[in-house]
Amino acid sequence: MNIKPISYMKANAAKLPTELDFEPMHITQNGHEVLVIQTSESYQFQQDKIAFMELIINREANISKNKVSNLDEFLSSI
């Protein structure tokens, strides 16, 4: 885990996007974690994964309720 004090974030703000890549940085203040920062690309990738997982969970819930559709209908709904 990448943990840095807030002073590091302030002093190195310009180079953080290249330093972070897809690994988030946990920022501490007075020894306590206060922020987690990540690149916008990493954030978008994370949001896309969550949306896909929600789609699967909703689909499984519909299947358990016997609310099913054929594959073509499902793919066109995505």
N, C-alpha and C positions, 0 to 999 in steps of 0.2 A: 504494500500500500504506500502511495506517495503522500507523505505528510510534511507540510511546511508551515512555518509561522506566517502570520499575516504580513510581517515586515518583508519576508521573501517575495510574496506576491506583489507588494508595492514596489519593491526595488527592481523586479524582473518582469514587470507587466508586458513589456514589448515582446519579449521572447517566449512568453507562456504558450501561445498557440502552437508553436513548433515543438516546445518541450512536452506538452501534454499528449499530443497525438490522440490515441483513443483511451488513454489511461486517465481517470479523473485525479484531481489533486485535492486532498483534504487540508483545509486551512484551519490553523489553530490561533486562538487569541488567549493569552494568559493561561496557556496549557489546556484549553478546552476547544474541542472542534466546533467551529462556528459556520463554516462554509464548505461546500464541495463544488469545485469548478471543473468544467469540461469544455471541449471545443464544441462549436455549433454542429459540426458534422457528427461528432460522437453523440450529442444530444438527439439529433434527428434520427440516427440509427437506432438509438434506444427507444424512441417514441414509435418508430416503425415496428420494432419487435413487439412492443406492448400491444399495439393495434392488431398485429397478426395473432398474438396469443389470445386476445379478446375475441377475435373472430372465431378461432378454434373452440374456445370455451362456449361461446354462444351457440355454435353449430352442434357441439356435443349435447348441450342442454336441449336444443330442439330435437335432436335424435332421440333422447331419452323420453321426451314428451310425444314422440311419434309424429313430430311436425317435420317431415322430410320433403325434399324436392330433388329433382334429378340433377345430375352433375352440371349440365348446361345452364340450368337456372342458377345454380350456386356460383358458377364461374362468372356469369354475367352480373351478379350482384356485388362482386368484389370491386 
